[in-house]
């Protein structure tokens, strides 16, 4: 019979609890996270857990500068991309690709 280190079990339980807490926090704040601004092109949510630190949730957004969008007349293109993303939220658009 294989023996299991008690520290491994405790560590697994701690990480499981941290992941569940982070997941619940993301769910609780989903509306704030999904509040897309006019020129936003991407949202990344990252969970970081460690055996020696408090779990951390990071939300990074990317957007195109309003003046650049206006000067290059791509406002409609951004709207079309946003509509397309509503159908498939797994797709991430890099703001640099929009002007190419």
N, C-alpha and C positions, 0 to 999 in steps of 0.2 A: 504494500500500500504506500502510495506517494504521500510524503508529508508536505504540508504547506506552511510557509513562514507566516506567522501572525502579523508581522509588519506589512507583508504583501496584501493580506486580507484587509487590514485597516486602511492601507493606502488606496486600495481599489474602492472601498466603501466611501472614503473621503472624496475621491475624484468623482464617483457616481453622484454623490450629494452635491458637489460643486457644479457638475454638468446640469443636473436637474434644476438647481437654483438659477443658473444662468439662462437655461432654456425658458423657465417660467418668467424671468425678468424680460426676456426678449418678447415673449407672448404678451406680457402686461404692457409693454411699451411699443407694440407693433404699429399702432396708429401714428405715434410720434416719429418712428423710424421711417415709415412709408410716406410721410408728408413731403412729397416731391415738389421742389421749387421749379419755377418756370424753365430754368436752364440746367437743371441737374441731369446728369447722364449716367451716373452709376452710384450704387450703394453697396458697401461691403461691411458685413457684420462678422466679427471675429471673437471667439471665446478662447481665452488663455487660462489654463489651469496649471498649477505647480504644487508639488508636495510641501513647499516651504513658503508659499505666498497665498494671498487672498485671490480668488478668481477675478478675472477682469474681462469685461465686455467692451470691445472697441467698435465704433461705427464710423466709417470713413465715407465721405461723399465726394464726388467729383462733379464739377459743373463747367460749362463754357462761359467765358466772360460775356456779359450782356452787350457791351459795345461791339465786340467781335461778331457776335451773332447778328446784331443789327446791321453792321457795316457790310457783312458778307451775305445778308439776306437769307439766312438758313433757319430762321424761326420756324417756318413750316416744316422743314426737314426734322427738326428736333421734336415737334409735335407728332409727326408721323412715326418717328422712332419710339416715342413714349407710348403711342397707341399700340404699336407692335409688341412692345415689352409687356403690356398688360395681358396679352395673350400667352406669352411665354416668359415668365419672370426669371428663368434660369439664364437668359441671355444678358451679358454685360457688354455695354458699349463704352469704349474708351473715347474720351472727348477729342483726342487728337485725330482719330479716324474720321470724324465727322467732316472736317475741312478738306480731306484728301479728295 
